[in-house]
Amino acid sequence: MYAPRTYRNRIHNPRLNSFRVVVQETDLFVSASDDLTDITREMILRYRGYIEKFIHHHPDFLDSLTPLKYSEPVPKIIADMLDAALKTGVGPMAAVAGAIAENVGRELLDVTEEVIVENGGDVFIKSNHPVTIGIFANRSPLSMRIGLRIESPNASTAVCTSSGTVGHSISFGKADAVCVLSPSCSLADAAATAVGNRVHQKSDIAPALELGKKIRRVNGIVIIKDDKIGMWGDLNIVPLPATDGKKG
């Protein structure tokens, strides 16, 4: 089920310029020091081109639900996706949204000191000030009630969210939200999918957390299923203000 990205209505950062860039299925919401719409669009086209060309020569890259290996050199974004899949046990396309957000975000840092790139719930962050990322969890009463506060990281940070009840990404679970914190946006995206695949009911939260804890470079996990939540790791959880009784 697809849900409009209404959570973007609550994004507000007076220090930065925010803009949206859409290229086919890729829909980025970016905050940076200036309006970098044209540059961002060029980057999206280039990175999508790498992925589309690779899929043309390797159709299994698009459809595989398990990790893949190739002997030839590959573009960095493809390598990021392959590595994330290998570490989490899912297919490489499970990391595509995070990989695009991260590769675009890192390249934008050549022209802006700070940048936040959100791609369908997968967020790449490099900010000199604290940033709070709300957790959208579809119809759960906890949706957009709590957030992860990122305290002015010296290095970039990624927060990626997967759901089995909202969005068009493939998930074999029924979690309303699985949110993963990691230095790598590609890894966080793939890990959120891997953990989310294990959550079908509320009693699955604890074993799913145990699975996620074993993935190297995963620093924190939040799982929401209906009215229940499970958390692990180095997390700074903060409450979010309600907005006219709505969830986001």
WOZI-V141691 format. One record per residue. N is the residue number from 1. RES is the residue in one small letter. PSI is psi in whole degrees, 0 to 359 (999 if undefined). NEAR is the number of other C-alpha atoms within 12 Angstrom. Layout:
BEGIN
{{N	RES	PSI	NEAR} {N	RES	PSI	NEAR}}
END
This chain:
BEGIN
{{1	m	133	15} {2	y	138	15} {3	a	136	19} {4	p	148	17} {5	r	63	23} {6	t	340	20} {7	y	337	26} {8	r	340	28} {9	n	342	17} {10	r	4	21} {11	i	124	26} {12	h	119	20} {13	n	96	24} {14	p	343	12} {15	r	337	19} {16	l	158	24} {17	n	129	23} {18	s	140	27} {19	f	155	29} {20	r	138	27} {21	v	123	29} {22	v	126	23} {23	v	105	23} {24	q	238	12} {25	e	345	17} {26	t	123	28} {27	d	97	29} {28	l	141	37} {29	f	118	38} {30	v	139	43} {31	s	128	39} {32	a	178	36} {33	s	332	26} {34	d	171	23} {35	d	107	22} {36	l	36	31} {37	t	309	25} {38	d	317	18} {39	i	317	24} {40	t	318	39} {41	r	318	27} {42	e	320	19} {43	m	316	29} {44	i	314	36} {45	l	319	24} {46	r	313	21} {47	y	322	30} {48	r	323	30} {49	g	318	20} {50	y	314	25} {51	i	314	33} {52	e	320	22} {53	k	320	19} {54	f	319	26} {55	i	323	20} {56	h	320	13} {57	h	339	15} {58	h	78	20} {59	p	334	16} {60	d	338	19} {61	f	327	31} {62	l	322	26} {63	d	343	17} {64	s	137	21} {65	l	8	26} {66	t	163	27} {67	p	152	28} {68	l	157	28} {69	k	143	22} {70	y	147	17} {71	s	334	8} {72	e	160	11} {73	p	146	12} {74	v	157	21} {75	p	155	22} {76	k	319	20} {77	i	325	38} {78	i	318	38} {79	a	320	31} {80	d	315	33} {81	m	319	44} {82	l	318	38} {83	d	318	36} {84	a	319	41} {85	a	318	37} {86	l	321	28} {87	k	339	32} {88	t	348	37} {89	g	20	31} {90	v	179	35} {91	g	155	34} {92	p	331	43} {93	m	348	43} {94	a	344	50} {95	a	6	50} {96	v	317	44} {97	a	316	46} {98	g	321	52} {99	a	318	46} {100	i	315	48} {101	a	316	49} {102	e	315	46} {103	n	321	42} {104	v	315	44} {105	g	315	43} {106	r	322	32} {107	e	326	28} {108	l	336	35} {109	l	350	28} {110	d	340	17} {111	v	0	18} {112	t	142	26} {113	e	330	25} {114	e	148	36} {115	v	142	45} {116	i	122	50} {117	v	118	50} {118	e	129	44} {119	n	87	43} {120	g	40	39} {121	g	356	44} {122	d	123	52} {123	v	125	49} {124	f	129	52} {125	i	128	48} {126	k	100	39} {127	s	146	32} {128	n	359	23} {129	h	160	22} {130	p	143	21} {131	v	136	34} {132	t	125	31} {133	i	114	42} {134	g	151	41} {135	i	110	46} {136	f	124	45} {137	a	43	41} {138	n	238	37} {139	r	1	25} {140	s	141	28} {141	p	350	24} {142	l	356	31} {143	s	128	37} {144	m	28	36} {145	r	337	31} {146	i	161	31} {147	g	166	27} {148	l	123	35} {149	r	122	27} {150	i	116	34} {151	e	89	23} {152	s	65	17} {153	p	139	21} {154	n	328	16} {155	a	170	22} {156	s	157	32} {157	t	151	44} {158	a	139	51} {159	v	114	51} {160	c	140	53} {161	t	131	55} {162	s	151	52} {163	s	143	48} {164	g	0	36} {165	t	358	32} {166	v	148	29} {167	g	173	25} {168	h	356	18} {169	s	149	30} {170	i	129	30} {171	s	137	35} {172	f	4	22} {173	g	184	31} {174	k	25	34} {175	a	142	44} {176	d	328	42} {177	a	135	50} {178	v	115	51} {179	c	129	54} {180	v	134	52} {181	l	130	50} {182	s	158	41} {183	p	339	29} {184	s	125	40} {185	c	324	50} {186	s	313	51} {187	l	316	55} {188	a	321	52} {189	d	311	55} {190	a	320	54} {191	a	321	54} {192	a	322	57} {193	t	313	51} {194	a	316	47} {195	v	317	49} {196	g	329	48} {197	n	337	38} {198	r	354	32} {199	v	108	39} {200	h	333	28} {201	q	172	24} {202	k	328	25} {203	s	349	21} {204	d	352	25} {205	i	311	35} {206	a	309	27} {207	p	329	23} {208	a	321	37} {209	l	319	36} {210	e	320	24} {211	l	311	27} {212	g	326	42} {213	k	335	28} {214	k	351	22} {215	i	119	30} {216	r	135	21} {217	r	8	27} {218	v	121	39} {219	n	341	31} {220	g	151	38} {221	i	139	47} {222	v	129	49} {223	i	129	53} {224	i	126	48} {225	k	114	39} {226	d	239	27} {227	d	13	22} {228	k	149	24} {229	i	143	34} {230	g	143	32} {231	m	149	30} {232	w	146	28} {233	g	193	25} {234	d	83	20} {235	l	141	26} {236	n	92	24} {237	i	131	29} {238	v	148	19} {239	p	149	18} {240	l	144	23} {241	p	144	19} {242	a	154	17} {243	t	97	14} {244	d	35	7} {245	g	2	11} {246	k	164	21} {247	k	3	25} {248	g	999	30}}
END
